[in-house]
Amino acid sequence: MAVRFPLYTDADVHGPLIIALRARGWDVVRAIEFYSQGTADTVHFERAANENRVLVSNDRDMEVIA
């Protein structure tokens, strides 16, 4: 079995993917569970890093932060 690591997704990663990942046993936290739409990308990056989670995003602006 492949190693699974905890994930943190921003608002650009939509429900069906989250549902599929969780159904397959992935530990997924969604930004929208904690923050309102439009929260700064740096807040999401910092939370993911502080929780030792891999940040998953479809947002091109995250490339600059990473």
Sequence and secondary structure as in RCSB ss.txt:
>XXXX:A:sequence
MAVRFPLYTDADVHGPLIIALRARGWDVVRAIEFYSQGTADTVHFERAANENRVLVSNDRDMEVIA
>XXXX:A:secstr
      EEE TTS HHHHHHHHHTT  EEEGGGTS TT  HHHHHHHHHHTT EEE   TTHHHH 
